[in-house]
Amino acid sequence: MGDSVAGDVSVRALIELCLTENDRRMGGYNARLLRPVTVPRLARFALRFIRK
């Protein structure tokens, strides 16, 4: 299996993009509301093991 998704986008870049977009979208809601936490935490944990 390669280090990229759809040709020129690395897995690391895709995860970072998804986390950024998640933060942007969730930022518009009241901070007191429940937010998804499990998948973003798992994605950040996975980034530790994916080389730059």
mmCIF entry with sequence, helices, sheets and N, C-alpha, C, O atoms, coordinates in Angstrom:
data_MODEL
# 
_entry.id   MODEL 
# 
_entity.id                         1 
_entity.type                       polymer 
_entity.pdbx_number_of_molecules   1 
# 
_entity_poly.entity_id                      1 
_entity_poly.type                           'polypeptide(L)' 
_entity_poly.nstd_linkage                   no 
_entity_poly.nstd_monomer                   no 
_entity_poly.pdbx_seq_one_letter_code       MGDSVAGDVSVRALIELCLTENDRRMGGYNARLLRPVTVPRLARFALRFIRK 
_entity_poly.pdbx_seq_one_letter_code_can   MGDSVAGDVSVRALIELCLTENDRRMGGYNARLLRPVTVPRLARFALRFIRK 
_entity_poly.pdbx_strand_id                 A 
# 
loop_
_entity_poly_seq.entity_id 
_entity_poly_seq.num 
_entity_poly_seq.mon_id 
_entity_poly_seq.hetero 
1 1  MET n 
1 2  GLY n 
1 3  ASP n 
1 4  SER n 
1 5  VAL n 
1 6  ALA n 
1 7  GLY n 
1 8  ASP n 
1 9  VAL n 
1 10 SER n 
1 11 VAL n 
1 12 ARG n 
1 13 ALA n 
1 14 LEU n 
1 15 ILE n 
1 16 GLU n 
1 17 LEU n 
1 18 CYS n 
1 19 LEU n 
1 20 THR n 
1 21 GLU n 
1 22 ASN n 
1 23 ASP n 
1 24 ARG n 
1 25 ARG n 
1 26 MET n 
1 27 GLY n 
1 28 GLY n 
1 29 TYR n 
1 30 ASN n 
1 31 ALA n 
1 32 ARG n 
1 33 LEU n 
1 34 LEU n 
1 35 ARG n 
1 36 PRO n 
1 37 VAL n 
1 38 THR n 
1 39 VAL n 
1 40 PRO n 
1 41 ARG n 
1 42 LEU n 
1 43 ALA n 
1 44 ARG n 
1 45 PHE n 
1 46 ALA n 
1 47 LEU n 
1 48 ARG n 
1 49 PHE n 
1 50 ILE n 
1 51 ARG n 
1 52 LYS n 
# 
_struct_asym.id          A 
_struct_asym.entity_id   1 
# 
loop_
_struct_conf.conf_type_id 
_struct_conf.id 
_struct_conf.pdbx_PDB_helix_id 
_struct_conf.beg_label_comp_id 
_struct_conf.beg_label_asym_id 
_struct_conf.beg_label_seq_id 
_struct_conf.pdbx_beg_PDB_ins_code 
_struct_conf.end_label_comp_id 
_struct_conf.end_label_asym_id 
_struct_conf.end_label_seq_id 
_struct_conf.pdbx_end_PDB_ins_code 
_struct_conf.beg_auth_comp_id 
_struct_conf.beg_auth_asym_id 
_struct_conf.beg_auth_seq_id 
_struct_conf.end_auth_comp_id 
_struct_conf.end_auth_asym_id 
_struct_conf.end_auth_seq_id 
_struct_conf.pdbx_PDB_helix_class 
_struct_conf.details 
_struct_conf.pdbx_PDB_helix_length 
HELX_P HELX_P1 AA1 VAL A 11 ? MET A 26 ? VAL A 11 MET A 26 1 ? 16 
HELX_P HELX_P2 AA2 THR A 38 ? LEU A 47 ? THR A 38 LEU A 47 1 ? 10 
# 
_struct_conf_type.id          HELX_P 
_struct_conf_type.criteria    ? 
_struct_conf_type.reference   ? 
# 
_struct_sheet.id               AA1 
_struct_sheet.type             ? 
_struct_sheet.number_strands   2 
_struct_sheet.details          ? 
# 
_struct_sheet_order.sheet_id     AA1 
_struct_sheet_order.range_id_1   1 
_struct_sheet_order.range_id_2   2 
_struct_sheet_order.offset       ? 
_struct_sheet_order.sense        anti-parallel 
# 
loop_
_struct_sheet_range.sheet_id 
_struct_sheet_range.id 
_struct_sheet_range.beg_label_comp_id 
_struct_sheet_range.beg_label_asym_id 
_struct_sheet_range.beg_label_seq_id 
_struct_sheet_range.pdbx_beg_PDB_ins_code 
_struct_sheet_range.end_label_comp_id 
_struct_sheet_range.end_label_asym_id 
_struct_sheet_range.end_label_seq_id 
_struct_sheet_range.pdbx_end_PDB_ins_code 
_struct_sheet_range.beg_auth_comp_id 
_struct_sheet_range.beg_auth_asym_id 
_struct_sheet_range.beg_auth_seq_id 
_struct_sheet_range.end_auth_comp_id 
_struct_sheet_range.end_auth_asym_id 
_struct_sheet_range.end_auth_seq_id 
AA1 1 SER A 4 ? VAL A 5  ? SER A 4 VAL A 5  
AA1 2 VAL A 9 ? SER A 10 ? VAL A 9 SER A 10 
# 
loop_
_atom_site.group_PDB 
_atom_site.id 
_atom_site.type_symbol 
_atom_site.label_atom_id 
_atom_site.label_alt_id 
_atom_site.label_comp_id 
_atom_site.label_asym_id 
_atom_site.label_entity_id 
_atom_site.label_seq_id 
_atom_site.pdbx_PDB_ins_code 
_atom_site.Cartn_x 
_atom_site.Cartn_y 
_atom_site.Cartn_z 
_atom_site.occupancy 
_atom_site.B_iso_or_equiv 
_atom_site.pdbx_formal_charge 
_atom_site.auth_seq_id 
_atom_site.auth_comp_id 
_atom_site.auth_asym_id 
_atom_site.auth_atom_id 
_atom_site.pdbx_PDB_model_num 
ATOM 1   N N  . MET A 1 1  ? 0.850   -1.187 0.000  1.00 0.00 ? 1  MET A N  1 
ATOM 2   C CA . MET A 1 1  ? 0.000   0.000  0.000  1.00 0.00 ? 1  MET A CA 1 
ATOM 3   C C  . MET A 1 1  ? 0.882   1.231  0.000  1.00 0.00 ? 1  MET A C  1 
ATOM 4   O O  . MET A 1 1  ? 1.894   1.267  0.700  1.00 0.00 ? 1  MET A O  1 
ATOM 5   N N  . GLY A 1 2  ? 0.516   2.235  -0.771 1.00 0.00 ? 2  GLY A N  1 
ATOM 6   C CA . GLY A 1 2  ? 1.321   3.435  -0.915 1.00 0.00 ? 2  GLY A CA 1 
ATOM 7   C C  . GLY A 1 2  ? 1.113   4.434  0.209  1.00 0.00 ? 2  GLY A C  1 
ATOM 8   O O  . GLY A 1 2  ? 0.284   4.249  1.100  1.00 0.00 ? 2  GLY A O  1 
ATOM 9   N N  . ASP A 1 3  ? 1.893   5.490  0.131  1.00 0.00 ? 3  ASP A N  1 
ATOM 10  C CA . ASP A 1 3  ? 1.813   6.554  1.125  1.00 0.00 ? 3  ASP A CA 1 
ATOM 11  C C  . ASP A 1 3  ? 0.921   7.700  0.681  1.00 0.00 ? 3  ASP A C  1 
ATOM 12  O O  . ASP A 1 3  ? 0.972   8.785  1.258  1.00 0.00 ? 3  ASP A O  1 
ATOM 13  N N  . SER A 1 4  ? 0.111   7.472  -0.330 1.00 0.00 ? 4  SER A N  1 
ATOM 14  C CA . SER A 1 4  ? -0.734  8.557  -0.811 1.00 0.00 ? 4  SER A CA 1 
ATOM 15  C C  . SER A 1 4  ? -2.154  8.057  -1.068 1.00 0.00 ? 4  SER A C  1 
ATOM 16  O O  . SER A 1 4  ? -2.415  6.862  -1.208 1.00 0.00 ? 4  SER A O  1 
ATOM 17  N N  . VAL A 1 5  ? -3.044  9.025  -1.123 1.00 0.00 ? 5  VAL A N  1 
ATOM 18  C CA . VAL A 1 5  ? -4.448  8.757  -1.416 1.00 0.00 ? 5  VAL A CA 1 
ATOM 19  C C  . VAL A 1 5  ? -4.784  9.566  -2.656 1.00 0.00 ? 5  VAL A C  1 
ATOM 20  O O  . VAL A 1 5  ? -4.501  10.763 -2.710 1.00 0.00 ? 5  VAL A O  1 
ATOM 21  N N  . ALA A 1 6  ? -5.373  8.941  -3.633 1.00 0.00 ? 6  ALA A N  1 
ATOM 22  C CA . ALA A 1 6  ? -5.782  9.621  -4.865 1.00 0.00 ? 6  ALA A CA 1 
ATOM 23  C C  . ALA A 1 6  ? -4.601  10.289 -5.560 1.00 0.00 ? 6  ALA A C  1 
ATOM 24  O O  . ALA A 1 6  ? -4.725  11.396 -6.084 1.00 0.00 ? 6  ALA A O  1 
ATOM 25  N N  . GLY A 1 7  ? -3.464  9.617  -5.562 1.00 0.00 ? 7  GLY A N  1 
ATOM 26  C CA . GLY A 1 7  ? -2.332  10.114 -6.334 1.00 0.00 ? 7  GLY A CA 1 
ATOM 27  C C  . GLY A 1 7  ? -1.399  11.033 -5.589 1.00 0.00 ? 7  GLY A C  1 
ATOM 28  O O  . GLY A 1 7  ? -0.361  10.585 -5.103 1.00 0.00 ? 7  GLY A O  1 
ATOM 29  N N  . ASP A 1 8  ? -1.733  12.312 -5.483 1.00 0.00 ? 8  ASP A N  1 
ATOM 30  C CA . ASP A 1 8  ? -0.786  13.287 -4.965 1.00 0.00 ? 8  ASP A CA 1 
ATOM 31  C C  . ASP A 1 8  ? -1.077  13.792 -3.556 1.00 0.00 ? 8  ASP A C  1 
ATOM 32  O O  . ASP A 1 8  ? -0.379  14.691 -3.087 1.00 0.00 ? 8  ASP A O  1 
ATOM 33  N N  . VAL A 1 9  ? -2.060  13.261 -2.875 1.00 0.00 ? 9  VAL A N  1 
ATOM 34  C CA . VAL A 1 9  ? -2.383  13.684 -1.516 1.00 0.00 ? 9  VAL A CA 1 
ATOM 35  C C  . VAL A 1 9  ? -1.929  12.595 -0.556 1.00 0.00 ? 9  VAL A C  1 
ATOM 36  O O  . VAL A 1 9  ? -2.380  11.453 -0.646 1.00 0.00 ? 9  VAL A O  1 
ATOM 37  N N  . SER A 1 10 ? -1.031  12.951 0.368  1.00 0.00 ? 10 SER A N  1 
ATOM 38  C CA . SER A 1 10 ? -0.551  11.958 1.323  1.00 0.00 ? 10 SER A CA 1 
ATOM 39  C C  . SER A 1 10 ? -1.617  11.690 2.381  1.00 0.00 ? 10 SER A C  1 
ATOM 40  O O  . SER A 1 10 ? -2.518  12.500 2.596  1.00 0.00 ? 10 SER A O  1 
ATOM 41  N N  . VAL A 1 11 ? -1.496  10.563 3.020  1.00 0.00 ? 11 VAL A N  1 
ATOM 42  C CA . VAL A 1 11 ? -2.438  10.206 4.082  1.00 0.00 ? 11 VAL A CA 1 
ATOM 43  C C  . VAL A 1 11 ? -2.342  11.234 5.204  1.00 0.00 ? 11 VAL A C  1 
ATOM 44  O O  . VAL A 1 11 ? -3.360  11.658 5.751  1.00 0.00 ? 11 VAL A O  1 
ATOM 45  N N  . ARG A 1 12 ? -1.127  11.632 5.546  1.00 0.00 ? 12 ARG A N  1 
ATOM 46  C CA . ARG A 1 12 ? -0.925  12.616 6.606  1.00 0.00 ? 12 ARG A CA 1 
ATOM 47  C C  . ARG A 1 12 ? -1.613  13.939 6.253  1.00 0.00 ? 12 ARG A C  1 
ATOM 48  O O  . ARG A 1 12 ? -2.296  14.531 7.089  1.00 0.00 ? 12 ARG A O  1 
ATOM 49  N N  . ALA A 1 13 ? -1.431  14.395 5.019  1.00 0.00 ? 13 ALA A N  1 
ATOM 50  C CA . ALA A 1 13 ? -2.054  15.650 4.590  1.00 0.00 ? 13 ALA A CA 1 
ATOM 51  C C  . ALA A 1 13 ? -3.576  15.554 4.627  1.00 0.00 ? 13 ALA A C  1 
ATOM 52  O O  . ALA A 1 13 ? -4.252  16.514 4.996  1.00 0.00 ? 13 ALA A O  1 
ATOM 53  N N  . LEU A 1 14 ? -4.113  14.402 4.247  1.00 0.00 ? 14 LEU A N  1 
ATOM 54  C CA . LEU A 1 14 ? -5.562  14.211 4.272  1.00 0.00 ? 14 LEU A CA 1 
ATOM 55  C C  . LEU A 1 14 ? -6.104  14.271 5.700  1.00 0.00 ? 14 LEU A C  1 
ATOM 56  O O  . LEU A 1 14 ? -7.120  14.918 5.953  1.00 0.00 ? 14 LEU A O  1 
ATOM 57  N N  . ILE A 1 15 ? -5.433  13.602 6.628  1.00 0.00 ? 15 ILE A N  1 
ATOM 58  C CA . ILE A 1 15 ? -5.871  13.624 8.031  1.00 0.00 ? 15 ILE A CA 1 
ATOM 59  C C  . ILE A 1 15 ? -5.776  15.039 8.588  1.00 0.00 ? 15 ILE A C  1 
ATOM 60  O O  . ILE A 1 15 ? -6.691  15.496 9.274  1.00 0.00 ? 15 ILE A O  1 
ATOM 61  N N  . GLU A 1 16 ? -4.680  15.737 8.303  1.00 0.00 ? 16 GLU A N  1 
ATOM 62  C CA . GLU A 1 16 ? -4.523  17.109 8.786  1.00 0.00 ? 16 GLU A CA 1 
ATOM 63  C C  . GLU A 1 16 ? -5.610  18.016 8.213  1.00 0.00 ? 16 GLU A C  1 
ATOM 64  O O  . GLU A 1 16 ? -6.149  18.867 8.920  1.00 0.00 ? 16 GLU A O  1 
ATOM 65  N N  . LEU A 1 17 ? -5.927  17.835 6.943  1.00 0.00 ? 17 LEU A N  1 
ATOM 66  C CA . LEU A 1 17 ? -6.991  18.620 6.315  1.00 0.00 ? 17 LEU A CA 1 
ATOM 67  C C  . LEU A 1 17 ? -8.341  18.347 6.978  1.00 0.00 ? 17 LEU A C  1 
ATOM 68  O O  . LEU A 1 17 ? -9.108  19.272 7.244  1.00 0.00 ? 17 LEU A O  1 
ATOM 69  N N  . CYS A 1 18 ? -8.622  17.081 7.241  1.00 0.00 ? 18 CYS A N  1 
ATOM 70  C CA . CYS A 1 18 ? -9.890  16.715 7.890  1.00 0.00 ? 18 CYS A CA 1 
ATOM 71  C C  . CYS A 1 18 ? -9.988  17.306 9.297  1.00 0.00 ? 18 CYS A C  1 
ATOM 72  O O  . CYS A 1 18 ? -11.048 17.789 9.694  1.00 0.00 ? 18 CYS A O  1 
ATOM 73  N N  . LEU A 1 19 ? -8.897  17.270 10.043 1.00 0.00 ? 19 LEU A N  1 
ATOM 74  C CA . LEU A 1 19 ? -8.903  17.842 11.392 1.00 0.00 ? 19 LEU A CA 1 
ATOM 75  C C  . LEU A 1 19 ? -9.101  19.356 11.352 1.00 0.00 ? 19 LEU A C  1 
ATOM 76  O O  . LEU A 1 19 ? -9.827  19.917 12.172 1.00 0.00 ? 19 LEU A O  1 
ATOM 77  N N  . THR A 1 20 ? -8.457  20.003 10.402 1.00 0.00 ? 20 THR A N  1 
ATOM 78  C CA . THR A 1 20 ? -8.618  21.451 10.247 1.00 0.00 ? 20 THR A CA 1 
ATOM 79  C C  . THR A 1 20 ? -10.055 21.799 9.897  1.00 0.00 ? 20 THR A C  1 
ATOM 80  O O  . THR A 1 20 ? -10.634 22.725 10.466 1.00 0.00 ? 20 THR A O  1 
ATOM 81  N N  . GLU A 1 21 ? -10.625 21.059 8.964  1.00 0.00 ? 21 GLU A N  1 
ATOM 82  C CA . GLU A 1 21 ? -12.013 21.310 8.553  1.00 0.00 ? 21 GLU A CA 1 
ATOM 83  C C  . GLU A 1 21 ? -12.982 21.030 9.699  1.00 0.00 ? 21 GLU A C  1 
ATOM 84  O O  . GLU A 1 21 ? -13.957 21.760 9.877  1.00 0.00 ? 21 GLU A O  1 
ATOM 85  N N  . ASN A 1 22 ? -12.723 19.994 10.464 1.00 0.00 ? 22 ASN A N  1 
ATOM 86  C CA . ASN A 1 22 ? -13.569 19.680 11.615 1.00 0.00 ? 22 ASN A CA 1 
ATOM 87  C C  . ASN A 1 22 ? -13.532 20.820 12.627 1.00 0.00 ? 22 ASN A C  1 
ATOM 88  O O  . ASN A 1 22 ? -14.574 21.238 13.132 1.00 0.00 ? 22 ASN A O  1 
ATOM 89  N N  . ASP A 1 23 ? -12.333 21.325 12.926 1.00 0.00 ? 23 ASP A N  1 
ATOM 90  C CA . ASP A 1 23 ? -12.203 22.442 13.868 1.00 0.00 ? 23 ASP A CA 1 
ATOM 91  C C  . ASP A 1 23 ? -12.923 23.679 13.339 1.00 0.00 ? 23 ASP A C  1 
ATOM 92  O O  . ASP A 1 23 ? -13.578 24.390 14.101 1.00 0.00 ? 23 ASP A O  1 
ATOM 93  N N  . ARG A 1 24 ? -12.805 23.934 12.050 1.00 0.00 ? 24 ARG A N  1 
ATOM 94  C CA . ARG A 1 24 ? -13.465 25.097 11.453 1.00 0.00 ? 24 ARG A CA 1 
ATOM 95  C C  . ARG A 1 24 ? -14.988 24.984 11.552 1.00 0.00 ? 24 ARG A C  1 
ATOM 96  O O  . ARG A 1 24 ? -15.672 25.935 11.930 1.00 0.00 ? 24 ARG A O  1 
ATOM 97  N N  . ARG A 1 25 ? -15.497 23.815 11.208 1.00 0.00 ? 25 ARG A N  1 
ATOM 98  C CA . ARG A 1 25 ? -16.958 23.631 11.230 1.00 0.00 ? 25 ARG A CA 1 
ATOM 99  C C  . ARG A 1 25 ? -17.522 23.629 12.648 1.00 0.00 ? 25 ARG A C  1 
ATOM 100 O O  . ARG A 1 25 ? -18.574 24.218 12.899 1.00 0.00 ? 25 ARG A O  1 
ATOM 101 N N  . MET A 1 26 ? -16.839 22.978 13.560 1.00 0.00 ? 26 MET A N  1 
ATOM 102 C CA . MET A 1 26 ? -17.322 22.901 14.940 1.00 0.00 ? 26 MET A CA 1 
ATOM 103 C C  . MET A 1 26 ? -17.142 24.223 15.678 1.00 0.00 ? 26 MET A C  1 
ATOM 104 O O  . MET A 1 26 ? -17.815 24.471 16.679 1.00 0.00 ? 26 MET A O  1 
ATOM 105 N N  . GLY A 1 27 ? -16.241 25.070 15.194 1.00 0.00 ? 27 GLY A N  1 
ATOM 106 C CA . GLY A 1 27 ? -15.992 26.359 15.833 1.00 0.00 ? 27 GLY A CA 1 
ATOM 107 C C  . GLY A 1 27 ? -17.189 27.296 15.786 1.00 0.00 ? 27 GLY A C  1 
ATOM 108 O O  . GLY A 1 27 ? -17.279 28.217 16.598 1.00 0.00 ? 27 GLY A O  1 
ATOM 109 N N  . GLY A 1 28 ? -18.099 27.085 14.863 1.00 0.00 ? 28 GLY A N  1 
ATOM 110 C CA . GLY A 1 28 ? -19.270 27.944 14.730 1.00 0.00 ? 28 GLY A CA 1 
ATOM 111 C C  . GLY A 1 28 ? -20.384 27.643 15.714 1.00 0.00 ? 28 GLY A C  1 
ATOM 112 O O  . GLY A 1 28 ? -21.339 28.412 15.830 1.00 0.00 ? 28 GLY A O  1 
ATOM 113 N N  . TYR A 1 29 ? -20.269 26.527 16.424 1.00 0.00 ? 29 TYR A N  1 
ATOM 114 C CA . TYR A 1 29 ? -21.304 26.135 17.376 1.00 0.00 ? 29 TYR A CA 1 
ATOM 115 C C  . TYR A 1 29 ? -20.924 26.551 18.784 1.00 0.00 ? 29 TYR A C  1 
ATOM 116 O O  . TYR A 1 29 ? -19.752 26.770 19.088 1.00 0.00 ? 29 TYR A O  1 
ATOM 117 N N  . ASN A 1 30 ? -21.914 26.656 19.624 1.00 0.00 ? 30 ASN A N  1 
ATOM 118 C CA . ASN A 1 30 ? -21.698 26.999 21.023 1.00 0.00 ? 30 ASN A CA 1 
ATOM 119 C C  . ASN A 1 30 ? -20.763 25.970 21.662 1.00 0.00 ? 30 ASN A C  1 
ATOM 120 O O  . ASN A 1 30 ? -20.964 24.766 21.507 1.00 0.00 ? 30 ASN A O  1 
ATOM 121 N N  . ALA A 1 31 ? -19.758 26.438 22.370 1.00 0.00 ? 31 ALA A N  1 
ATOM 122 C CA . ALA A 1 31 ? -18.742 25.566 22.971 1.00 0.00 ? 31 ALA A CA 1 
ATOM 123 C C  . ALA A 1 31 ? -19.329 24.646 24.043 1.00 0.00 ? 31 ALA A C  1 
ATOM 124 O O  . ALA A 1 31 ? -18.706 23.645 24.396 1.00 0.00 ? 31 ALA A O  1 
ATOM 125 N N  . ARG A 1 32 ? -20.509 24.964 24.562 1.00 0.00 ? 32 ARG A N  1 
ATOM 126 C CA . ARG A 1 32 ? -21.123 24.124 25.598 1.00 0.00 ? 32 ARG A CA 1 
ATOM 127 C C  . ARG A 1 32 ? -21.795 22.880 25.031 1.00 0.00 ? 32 ARG A C  1 
ATOM 128 O O  . ARG A 1 32 ? -22.121 21.958 25.778 1.00 0.00 ? 32 ARG A O  1 
ATOM 129 N N  . LEU A 1 33 ? -22.005 22.847 23.720 1.00 0.00 ? 33 LEU A N  1 
ATOM 130 C CA . LEU A 1 33 ? -22.633 21.686 23.095 1.00 0.00 ? 33 LEU A CA 1 
ATOM 131 C C  . LEU A 1 33 ? -21.631 20.544 22.980 1.00 0.00 ? 33 LEU A C  1 
ATOM 132 O O  . LEU A 1 33 ? -20.422 20.763 22.899 1.00 0.00 ? 33 LEU A O  1 
ATOM 133 N N  . LEU A 1 34 ? -22.151 19.330 22.973 1.00 0.00 ? 34 LEU A N  1 
ATOM 134 C CA . LEU A 1 34 ? -21.290 18.172 22.789 1.00 0.00 ? 34 LEU A CA 1 
ATOM 135 C C  . LEU A 1 34 ? -20.721 18.174 21.384 1.00 0.00 ? 34 LEU A C  1 
ATOM 136 O O  . LEU A 1 34 ? -21.401 18.533 20.422 1.00 0.00 ? 34 LEU A O  1 
ATOM 137 N N  . ARG A 1 35 ? -19.483 17.775 21.280 1.00 0.00 ? 35 ARG A N  1 
ATOM 138 C CA . ARG A 1 35 ? -18.810 17.719 19.984 1.00 0.00 ? 35 ARG A CA 1 
ATOM 139 C C  . ARG A 1 35 ? -18.201 16.341 19.806 1.00 0.00 ? 35 ARG A C  1 
ATOM 140 O O  . ARG A 1 35 ? -17.923 15.656 20.790 1.00 0.00 ? 35 ARG A O  1 
ATOM 141 N N  . PRO A 1 36 ? -17.988 15.925 18.566 1.00 0.00 ? 36 PRO A N  1 
ATOM 142 C CA . PRO A 1 36 ? -17.320 14.646 18.342 1.00 0.00 ? 36 PRO A CA 1 
ATOM 143 C C  . PRO A 1 36 ? -15.885 14.737 18.873 1.00 0.00 ? 36 PRO A C  1 
ATOM 144 O O  . PRO A 1 36 ? -15.165 15.689 18.570 1.00 0.00 ? 36 PRO A O  1 
ATOM 145 N N  . VAL A 1 37 ? -15.482 13.752 19.658 1.00 0.00 ? 37 VAL A N  1 
ATOM 146 C CA . VAL A 1 37 ? -14.127 13.787 20.212 1.00 0.00 ? 37 VAL A CA 1 
ATOM 147 C C  . VAL A 1 37 ? -13.333 12.517 19.914 1.00 0.00 ? 37 VAL A C  1 
ATOM 148 O O  . VAL A 1 37 ? -12.107 12.573 19.821 1.00 0.00 ? 37 VAL A O  1 
ATOM 149 N N  . THR A 1 38 ? -13.991 11.394 19.764 1.00 0.00 ? 38 THR A N  1 
ATOM 150 C CA . THR A 1 38 ? -13.275 10.127 19.613 1.00 0.00 ? 38 THR A CA 1 
ATOM 151 C C  . THR A 1 38 ? -12.469 10.070 18.315 1.00 0.00 ? 38 THR A C  1 
ATOM 152 O O  . THR A 1 38 ? -11.268 9.800  18.348 1.00 0.00 ? 38 THR A O  1 
ATOM 153 N N  . VAL A 1 39 ? -13.101 10.315 17.196 1.00 0.00 ? 39 VAL A N  1 
ATOM 154 C CA . VAL A 1 39 ? -12.410 10.213 15.911 1.00 0.00 ? 39 VAL A CA 1 
ATOM 155 C C  . VAL A 1 39 ? -11.320 11.284 15.778 1.00 0.00 ? 39 VAL A C  1 
ATOM 156 O O  . VAL A 1 39 ? -10.222 10.957 15.328 1.00 0.00 ? 39 VAL A O  1 
ATOM 157 N N  . PRO A 1 40 ? -11.569 12.544 16.148 1.00 0.00 ? 40 PRO A N  1 
ATOM 158 C CA . PRO A 1 40 ? -10.472 13.512 16.080 1.00 0.00 ? 40 PRO A CA 1 
ATOM 159 C C  . PRO A 1 40 ? -9.280  13.127 16.970 1.00 0.00 ? 40 PRO A C  1 
ATOM 160 O O  . PRO A 1 40 ? -8.131  13.328 16.578 1.00 0.00 ? 40 PRO A O  1 
ATOM 161 N N  . ARG A 1 41 ? -9.539  12.591 18.135 1.00 0.00 ? 41 ARG A N  1 
ATOM 162 C CA . ARG A 1 41 ? -8.433  12.157 19.007 1.00 0.00 ? 41 ARG A CA 1 
ATOM 163 C C  . ARG A 1 41 ? -7.668  10.995 18.390 1.00 0.00 ? 41 ARG A C  1 
ATOM 164 O O  . ARG A 1 41 ? -6.439  10.959 18.437 1.00 0.00 ? 41 ARG A O  1 
ATOM 165 N N  . LEU A 1 42 ? -8.395  10.048 17.812 1.00 0.00 ? 42 LEU A N  1 
ATOM 166 C CA . LEU A 1 42 ? -7.733  8.919  17.156 1.00 0.00 ? 42 LEU A CA 1 
ATOM 167 C C  . LEU A 1 42 ? -6.906  9.392  15.958 1.00 0.00 ? 42 LEU A C  1 
ATOM 168 O O  . LEU A 1 42 ? -5.814  8.880  15.712 1.00 0.00 ? 42 LEU A O  1 
ATOM 169 N N  . ALA A 1 43 ? -7.428  10.362 15.220 1.00 0.00 ? 43 ALA A N  1 
ATOM 170 C CA . ALA A 1 43 ? -6.701  10.886 14.063 1.00 0.00 ? 43 ALA A CA 1 
ATOM 171 C C  . ALA A 1 43 ? -5.429  11.599 14.514 1.00 0.00 ? 43 ALA A C  1 
ATOM 172 O O  . ALA A 1 43 ? -4.376  11.427 13.900 1.00 0.00 ? 43 ALA A O  1 
ATOM 173 N N  . ARG A 1 44 ? -5.514  12.395 15.577 1.00 0.00 ? 44 ARG A N  1 
ATOM 174 C CA . ARG A 1 44 ? -4.316  13.074 16.084 1.00 0.00 ? 44 ARG A CA 1 
ATOM 175 C C  . ARG A 1 44 ? -3.304  12.064 16.612 1.00 0.00 ? 44 ARG A C  1 
ATOM 176 O O  . ARG A 1 44 ? -2.099  12.253 16.449 1.00 0.00 ? 44 ARG A O  1 
ATOM 177 N N  . PHE A 1 45 ? -3.777  11.005 17.237 1.00 0.00 ? 45 PHE A N  1 
ATOM 178 C CA . PHE A 1 45 ? -2.895  9.951  17.724 1.00 0.00 ? 45 PHE A CA 1 
ATOM 179 C C  . PHE A 1 45 ? -2.198  9.263  16.551 1.00 0.00 ? 45 PHE A C  1 
ATOM 180 O O  . PHE A 1 45 ? -1.000  8.985  16.616 1.00 0.00 ? 45 PHE A O  1 
ATOM 181 N N  . ALA A 1 46 ? -2.937  8.992  15.488 1.00 0.00 ? 46 ALA A N  1 
ATOM 182 C CA . ALA A 1 46 ? -2.366  8.341  14.312 1.00 0.00 ? 46 ALA A CA 1 
ATOM 183 C C  . ALA A 1 46 ? -1.302  9.206  13.659 1.00 0.00 ? 46 ALA A C  1 
ATOM 184 O O  . ALA A 1 46 ? -0.336  8.682  13.103 1.00 0.00 ? 46 ALA A O  1 
ATOM 185 N N  . LEU A 1 47 ? -1.463  10.529 13.715 1.00 0.00 ? 47 LEU A N  1 
ATOM 186 C CA . LEU A 1 47 ? -0.478  11.423 13.104 1.00 0.00 ? 47 LEU A CA 1 
ATOM 187 C C  . LEU A 1 47 ? 0.906   11.267 13.738 1.00 0.00 ? 47 LEU A C  1 
ATOM 188 O O  . LEU A 1 47 ? 1.921   11.526 13.091 1.00 0.00 ? 47 LEU A O  1 
ATOM 189 N N  . ARG A 1 48 ? 0.942   10.848 14.988 1.00 0.00 ? 48 ARG A N  1 
ATOM 190 C CA . ARG A 1 48 ? 2.225   10.639 15.658 1.00 0.00 ? 48 ARG A CA 1 
ATOM 191 C C  . ARG A 1 48 ? 3.052   9.560  14.976 1.00 0.00 ? 48 ARG A C  1 
ATOM 192 O O  . ARG A 1 48 ? 4.280   9.581  15.048 1.00 0.00 ? 48 ARG A O  1 
ATOM 193 N N  . PHE A 1 49 ? 2.392   8.626  14.320 1.00 0.00 ? 49 PHE A N  1 
ATOM 194 C CA . PHE A 1 49 ? 3.066   7.474  13.733 1.00 0.00 ? 49 PHE A CA 1 
ATOM 195 C C  . PHE A 1 49 ? 3.226   7.570  12.209 1.00 0.00 ? 49 PHE A C  1 
ATOM 196 O O  . PHE A 1 49 ? 3.826   6.693  11.587 1.00 0.00 ? 49 PHE A O  1 
ATOM 197 N N  . ILE A 1 50 ? 2.691   8.630  11.622 1.00 0.00 ? 50 ILE A N  1 
ATOM 198 C CA . ILE A 1 50 ? 2.796   8.819  10.183 1.00 0.00 ? 50 ILE A CA 1 
ATOM 199 C C  . ILE A 1 50 ? 3.889   9.844  9.924  1.00 0.00 ? 50 ILE A C  1 
ATOM 200 O O  . ILE A 1 50 ? 3.820   10.974 10.408 1.00 0.00 ? 50 ILE A O  1 
ATOM 201 N N  . ARG A 1 51 ? 4.891   9.447  9.163  1.00 0.00 ? 51 ARG A N  1 
ATOM 202 C CA . ARG A 1 51 ? 6.005   10.361 8.914  1.00 0.00 ? 51 ARG A CA 1 
ATOM 203 C C  . ARG A 1 51 ? 5.579   11.532 8.043  1.00 0.00 ? 51 ARG A C  1 
ATOM 204 O O  . ARG A 1 51 ? 4.622   11.458 7.271  1.00 0.00 ? 51 ARG A O  1 
ATOM 205 N N  . LYS A 1 52 ? 6.323   12.609 8.198  1.00 0.00 ? 52 LYS A N  1 
ATOM 206 C CA . LYS A 1 52 ? 6.017   13.851 7.461  1.00 0.00 ? 52 LYS A CA 1 
ATOM 207 C C  . LYS A 1 52 ? 6.523   13.784 6.055  1.00 0.00 ? 52 LYS A C  1 
ATOM 208 O O  . LYS A 1 52 ? 6.355   14.736 5.293  1.00 0.00 ? 52 LYS A O  1 
# 
